[in-house]
Amino acid sequence: MEHDETKCLHSGYTPQNGGPGVMPIFQSTTFRFNSTQEIAAVFDDPTKAHIYSRFTNPTVECVEKKIADLENAKAAMCTTSGQAASLISILNLASSGDRILSSSAIYGGTINLFAVTLKKFGIEVDFIDVDADEKEIQAKIKPNTKAIFGETLSNPSLQIMDIEKFAAVANKNQIPLIVDNTFPTPILCKPIDFGADIVIHSTTKYMDGHALQVGGVIVDSGKFDFNNGKFPDFTQPDESYHGIIYTKDYPDCPYIIKARAQLMRDFGCYPSGMSGFLLNIGLETLALRMERYSKNGLQLAEFLNQHPKVKAVNYPMLKDNKYYHLAQKYLKKGASGVMSITLKGDKDETIKFMDKLKLASKEVHVADIRTCVLHPASSTHRQLTNEQLKACGINPSMVRVSAGLENIDDIIKDFEQALL
């Protein structure tokens, strides 16, 4: 299968003769075997069969295969949240005493995970401007830096990462590039095609699309060579799993096998069969939805960009946007439905605008099937003073907007009446 629309429907699960046409739900914690020897064989080789739903499940496995196919990757592993995917993607490479280099243009929750929580694990994270040139990026690399991390389209600042630029530095230093591809999804951008080694997603967002459940996924390109002396955990026997040598025993995708056999085994942040089934429902329409999200997003952004009460619109597909040239390179099919707008009024007037919206939902979410809005200054950042808001780049008159799948005329009319 070559096209995403077809992969969304058919990858991952193939009905057998007389079998169910829809991917079945294996809502079971455990799986039975005919002999003790067969169970032992799975403990020697974790890819041999399903044994316990703390780290593998047949329904979720079908979804993992579909996502890997969409990303042009070798393998994938689902998690119970995007944060869990971020955490495991790093812990699979780095341990106490190591460092990670991350773009500063990433989700606030990930910044906290990196700057505060990982520090408690003894892992230091250095941050760098996403617009830094290769020399500046290289200057941040230390001998113990084990990976570079960034977001294709950052949440919520909507800055675009020049993936090829960061990949060039990662390759030079023989470390993997991890890219969070949540907002574009593989429909709008495939980071592996531009040099990324590992891709992660918060499937909670566009992949699910319906605000049904929290989830995440880690995708392994299978292209990174861990036999370079920098990653002994991949090239030496893992005594916690009967002496497995990941690069030797699983040369096609050692990264994801280690993540599952070692970290998912220990952390247990794996989704249930029902969660996998619900995620697959979202994936089946992902290609169609991303096209409509992007179309609605651009039309709404263009409308708001011309409105006399709107001071600024941050959306990469607008020609006056700082990242328009990178959008033409990495987001040729669109930039999703997420944008931020800044009104000309003050904080109180912005709140009045929010409350006047009728169709758009006011919620702490983004990438929903329905149009939704959030006023950061009165919600996620409400504890900050105006001076503090300014320091962290949050304008009191800024609204985050996520265009949904409603008819664009209805969406625009709703914003138009709220701006009166």
N, C-alpha and C positions, 0 to 999 in steps of 0.2 A: 504494500500500500504506500503510495507516494503522497497523497494529499491529506491535510489535517482533518478535513471534514469527514473523510472516510475512516481515518484512524480513531477519531473521537467515538465513532459508532462500533467499530469492529475490532480494534486492537485489544489485547489482553485476555479476551474470552472468546472461544470458538465453540458453539453448540455442537454436541456430538449427535450421532444418529439417534433420534428418539429422545434426545435430551432437552432441557429447558432452553427456550430461545432467549430468555433474559438471564443475565448473570445471577446465579442463585446466591442466597445468603447462607453462609456457614456460621451460624450463631452458636458456636461451641467453643468452650475453653480448651478442650483437649481432643486428641485423636487416638484411636485404638489400633493396636497391632496384633498380629497373630502369634508372635513369639518375642521372648526377651531379647534374642539376638537381633531382631529387626529394630527394636528400640535402641539398642546399643549402637547399631550402625548409624543411626541418625545423630547420636551424640558425637560420633567420630566425624561425620560429614553433615553439617547443618543444612546443606542444600538438598539432601536426599529425600526428605519428606517433611510434612508438617507434624509437629509434635505437641506444641503448646501455643496458645494464642497470645502469649505475652510478647512474642517476637515474630511469629508468622501466622497467617490465616489465609485460607484459599481464596476467599472473596477479596480481601485486601490485596493479595498477591496479583490478582487480575488487574486491579486498579494500578498497582505499581508498574506492571508491564505496559499498560496503556500510557501512563505518564512518561515512562522512559522512552517509549516509541515516539511520542510527540516531541520530546526534547532531543531526539537523535542520540540517545545515550544507551549504555549497556544495561543498566539496572537502576532500580529505585527502591527506597524504603519509606513507607508512610510513618508518620508520628501523630501524636494526639494534639499537637499545636504547631504553629509556625515557630514559636519560641523554642520548642523542643527540637525542631529541625535545626535551628541556628546553633543551639547548644551542642548537639551531638556532632554536627558538621565540624565544629572546632575541636571538641574533646577527642575526636577520632584521629586528630593530627598532632595536637599539642598537649603537653602535660606540664606539671610544675617546673618552672624555670625557663619555659619557652615563651615566645612572643608571637603576636598576630598583628598584621598591619591592616587597618580598616579605613575605608572612606568615611569621612565624617557625615556624609549625606546619606544617613540610614535612619530607619525607624527608631524613635526615642526609646522604646522598650529594648531594642537590641543594643543601643548605646549603654543603657543601664546594665544589661547583661554582661557586656564586654568590660565596661569601665569599673563596675563595682563587684559583681558576682564572680566573674572569672578571675579577678584580682585575688579573691579569697581562695581560689584554687591554685594560686601561684602562677597564673598565666597573665602576662602583661599585654595590653592591647595599645598599640600606637595608632593615632588617628591622623589622617591627611586629607586635605581639601580634594574633592573629587575632580577639580579642574587643574590640579598640579600636573606639571609636565614630567616626562620620564626621569629626568635627572633628579627632580625633587622626590619622586617616589623612590628611586634607587637609594637616595641618601637616607631614607627612613628604614631601609632594610638592614637588620642586624644578623650576625652569624646564627642566632637562635630563632630567627623569624621563620615560622612554619607554614604560613599561608597569607594570602591577600584576600580581603573580603570587601564586597560592595553590593549595591543594589542597582539593577538596570535602570529603573525609574524610581527614585527615592520617595519614601512616604514620611512626611507629607509635602516635602519641599519641591518634589517633581523635577529634580535635577537628573540629568541623564549621564550615566557612567560611560566613558569611552572604553568599552571592554577590550578592544584590541590594544590600546595603550597600556592598560594594567596587565593584560596577558603577556605582553612583550617583556615587562619587568619580571613577572612571575617566572616565565620560561628561562630568562637569563639567570635567575637565582635558583632554578630547579625546585620551586615550591608551587603548590597548586593555587589557582585562582578560584575562589568561591563566589558565585553571583546569586543574589536573591532576585528572582525573576517574578515576584508575586503580581505586580500590577500588569505587566505586559502579557504574562502567561506565554507558553510556547507558541501560541497562535500569532502573537504580534512580534515576538523576538525569541530566537533560539541562541542563547549565549554560547553554547558549546561550539556552534558554527563560527563564532568570532574568537575562539581561543579559551573560553572558560573550561575548567576541569570538573568542577562540581557546581550543581545548581540546586537551590532550595526554593521552596514556596511556602507561604501560608495558604493552604488550600481553603481556609476559612473565607477567603476573599473571592475572586472571580471564578476559581475552579469549582467551588461549591455553588456560588452565585445566588443562592436562595436564603442565605443567613440561617441555615439549618443547624450547623455544627462547626465546632472549632477543629482544625486539623492542620497538618503540615506534611512535607515530603522532602527527602534528600535524593538527588539524582546524581548518579556516577557516570561520567562520560566513558570511563574505562581507558582513557587516553594517557593519563599521567603515569610516568615511570617512577615507581617508588624505589627502584633499585639504584639509587644514587648516593647512598650512604647517609642520607639525612633522616631517614625514617626507619630505624631499626625495629620498631614494633610491627612493621609489615614484612620485614625480611628475616626476622629471627623467630624461633618457635614461640607460640603463645601457650605457655604452660597452663593458663586458665582454660584452655580448650584443647587439651590432649596433644599439644605440640604442633598445632596447625601453623604452617608458614603461609601467610596470605598471598604473597606474590608468587610463590611456587605452586600452591595447591589451587589457587583461584586467579590465574593470571589475567583473565578477562575483566574482572571487576573486584580486585582485592579490597578497595576502599569500602564498598557497600557491604561486603561479606564481613569485614572486621566490625563495621558499625553495628551490624545486626547480631553477630555471634558474641560480641564482647559487650558493647554498650547497651543495646536494646535488651539483651539478656539481663543486664544488671539494673537498668533504670526502669524498664517495663512501661515505657510511654508509647504503647502501640495501640492503634485504633481497633475497635471491634468489627466483626463481620457486618453488622448493620451500618456502622459508620462508613465502611468501604462501599457498601451498596448505595447509600445516599450520595456519597461523593461521585460515584460513577454516573448517577442520574445527571448531576451537574456537568460532568465531563462530556456527556453525549451531545450536549447542545453548546459546548464551549466555543467552537469556531463560529457558529451563528451569532452567539451572544456578544462575543468580542467585537465582531464587525458592527453590530448595532450600538454597543456601548460607545465605540470610538466615533461613529457617525453622529450620534446624539451629543456626545461630549464636544465635538468640534463645532457643531451648530449652536449649541448653548454658549460655548465660549465666545464665538463670533458675535452672537447677540449681546452678551454681557459686555464685551469689549467696546461696543459702540454706545452703551447706555450712559446717559449723562450723570447718573447717580453712582456709577461704578468707577472707582479710581484706577484699579488695575485688575487684570486677569492673568493668572499664571497657568498656562497650558502650553505644552511643548509644540503643538501643531500650529500655533499662531505664528505668523511669519516674523513678528517683532520679538518673539521669545528668544532668550539667550541660547537655548538649547535646540533651536529649530534645525540647525545644520546637522546635529547629532541625531535628531529625530528622523531626518531623511535617510540616515544611514542605518540606524538600528530599529526604527519603528515605522517602516514603510507602509504597513497596513493600518496604522493608527496608534494612538497613545492612550487607549482606554477612556473611561468616562470621568476620571478624577481630575479635579482642578481646584484652585483656590482663588477666591475673589476678595478684593478689598474695597469696601464702600467708602464714599466720601464723607459720610457722617461719623459720629463718635461711637463709642461702645454701646451706649443706650439705644441709639438709632439703629445700630446693627442688630441688637436683640429684638427690637420691634419688627424689623424686617424678617428675622427668623420666625417670629411668632405669627406673622401674617401669611407665611407659606401654608398652603392647604394640601397640595398634592405631595410635595416633598416631605419625607419623614425626618423628624429631628431625632437622631440616634447616634450613639457612639459606635459607629460602624462605617465601613466604606466598601465599595465594590458590590453592593447589594443589587438584586434584580430590580428593585424599586429605587427611584431617586431619593437620595438622603443627604442631609446637611448637618454640619456640626459647627458650633461657635467655640473654638478652643479657649478663648479668653474667659468665657463664663463656665467652662466645663473642665476639660482635661488640664487646663492651666489656670484655673480660677483662684488658686491660692497665691498667685503672683501679683505684685503691684504693676502699674503701667510701666515703670522703669525696668522692672525685671522682665516683663513681657517683651519689651523692646530689645533687651540684651540677648534674649534667646530667639529673636527673629519672629516673634508672634505679635502681629499688629492687632490691637483691640477691635479693629473694624474688619478683621479678616474672617472669612467663612470658608470652610472646606466643603466642596460640593462633589457629589458622586452621581453623575447622570445615569439614570436607570434605563429600562427598556420601554417605558411608556411612549406614546406618540410624541414626537418632538414638539409639535404645536401645543400640546397640553402642558408639557414641561415649561416651555417658554412663556405661555400665558400665566402660569402660576408665578414665575419669577417676576413677570411684568407687573402683575397686580400687587405683589408684595413690595415692589420698589416705588409704587405711587406715593 
